[in-house]
């Protein structure tokens, strides 16, 4: 299993710039909140489970399609997060084997 540190996909400066552009361009009262940034993915899975917020069919696979591939970066991180949270992953993966130790390149 790979180490998962924090659930950060975009740098803070990027999302702050997007929020500012939205505020200036259209919605001055809008505030972009990022409450999950200090949490690990396992923390998010655990909290989602407690709050009954685990989506039955979320899409996070880089390859797209109807079924998660099970080998790309997001599939590996997703699987690891469920394992670390001690929760059964409801996701259906195209790869029936165990998740790879590191992401496989997407072609």
Backbone torsions as a table, in degrees:
resi	resn	phi	psi	omega
1	UNK	NA	138.6	179.3
2	UNK	-81.9	152.1	175.4
3	UNK	-75.1	132.4	176.3
4	UNK	-112.3	122.4	-177.3
5	UNK	-94.0	-71.3	-177.6
6	UNK	-136.7	154.4	179.4
7	UNK	-88.4	82.4	-179.8
8	UNK	-128.8	115.3	179.3
9	UNK	-105.6	-27.4	179.5
10	UNK	-129.1	141.8	178.7
11	UNK	-63.9	150.1	-178.7
12	UNK	-55.4	-42.8	-179.7
13	UNK	-59.7	-36.8	179.3
14	UNK	-64.8	-51.4	-177.9
15	UNK	-67.5	-31.4	175.2
16	UNK	-66.1	-39.7	178.5
17	UNK	-65.7	-41.5	177.3
18	UNK	-62.3	-44.7	179.7
19	UNK	-61.0	-41.0	179.2
20	UNK	-66.5	-40.9	178.6
21	UNK	-62.9	-41.4	178.3
22	UNK	-65.1	-44.2	-179.3
23	UNK	-61.3	-49.2	-177.7
24	UNK	-69.6	-41.0	-174.5
25	UNK	-76.6	-32.4	-171.9
26	UNK	-148.0	-43.0	-168.8
27	UNK	-126.3	84.6	-176.5
28	UNK	-61.9	-23.6	-179.0
29	UNK	-87.8	-6.2	-176.8
30	UNK	-73.1	136.9	173.9
31	UNK	-126.0	127.7	177.6
32	UNK	-89.6	116.3	-179.1
33	UNK	-102.6	145.7	179.9
34	UNK	-132.2	65.3	-172.7
35	UNK	-69.1	-17.5	-175.4
36	UNK	-95.7	-3.9	-176.4
37	UNK	-56.3	-42.9	-178.3
38	UNK	-76.7	-2.4	-176.8
39	UNK	-96.4	153.5	171.2
40	UNK	-81.9	165.9	177.1
41	UNK	-63.4	-35.7	177.6
42	UNK	-63.2	-39.3	175.9
43	UNK	-60.4	-42.2	-178.6
44	UNK	-66.3	-42.5	177.8
45	UNK	-62.1	-46.0	-179.3
46	UNK	-61.4	-45.7	178.9
47	UNK	-65.4	-41.0	177.8
48	UNK	-61.1	-36.5	178.9
49	UNK	-66.9	-44.5	178.7
50	UNK	-63.0	-40.0	-178.3
51	UNK	-87.0	4.2	-177.8
52	UNK	56.6	43.4	-178.1
53	UNK	-111.1	9.9	178.0
54	UNK	-70.0	113.2	-178.9
55	UNK	-66.0	136.4	-176.9
56	UNK	-67.9	-25.5	-177.6
57	UNK	-146.1	59.6	-179.2
58	UNK	-73.2	154.3	178.8
59	UNK	-111.2	116.9	176.4
60	UNK	-137.3	-3.9	-176.9
61	UNK	-69.5	134.7	177.8
62	UNK	-65.1	-29.9	-176.4
63	UNK	-79.0	-17.1	-178.4
64	UNK	73.8	-156.9	-179.6
65	UNK	88.7	-177.2	-177.0
66	UNK	-83.1	-20.8	-178.4
67	UNK	-129.7	139.5	175.9
68	UNK	-62.8	141.2	-176.7
69	UNK	-70.6	-35.4	-178.6
70	UNK	88.3	-1.6	-176.6
71	UNK	-125.8	-16.1	-178.7
72	UNK	-77.8	171.8	-176.8
73	UNK	-54.5	-46.7	-177.6
74	UNK	-70.4	-34.2	177.0
75	UNK	-65.0	-43.5	179.1
76	UNK	-63.0	-47.6	-179.7
77	UNK	-63.4	-40.1	178.5
78	UNK	-61.8	-49.0	179.0
79	UNK	-60.5	-43.5	177.9
80	UNK	-60.4	-41.8	-178.1
81	UNK	-61.7	-42.2	178.2
82	UNK	-65.8	-42.3	178.5
83	UNK	-60.4	-48.9	-178.6
84	UNK	-64.3	-32.1	179.2
85	UNK	-80.8	-11.1	-179.4
86	UNK	71.9	31.6	-177.2
87	UNK	-122.8	140.4	178.7
88	UNK	-67.6	128.2	179.3
89	UNK	-77.9	118.3	-178.9
90	UNK	-80.1	-2.8	-175.3
91	UNK	-70.6	137.6	173.4
92	UNK	-91.4	126.4	-179.6
93	UNK	-112.6	143.3	177.2
94	UNK	-65.4	-38.2	178.1
95	UNK	-83.0	118.5	-176.8
96	UNK	-85.5	-9.5	178.6
97	UNK	-78.2	-179.1	177.7
98	UNK	-70.7	157.5	-179.9
99	UNK	-65.2	145.1	178.5
100	UNK	-67.8	157.9	179.1
101	UNK	-67.7	-23.9	176.0
102	UNK	-143.3	159.7	-178.0
103	UNK	-60.7	146.6	175.5
104	UNK	-96.1	138.5	-179.1
105	UNK	-57.6	137.1	177.9
106	UNK	-88.7	128.0	-179.5
107	UNK	-99.7	NA	NA
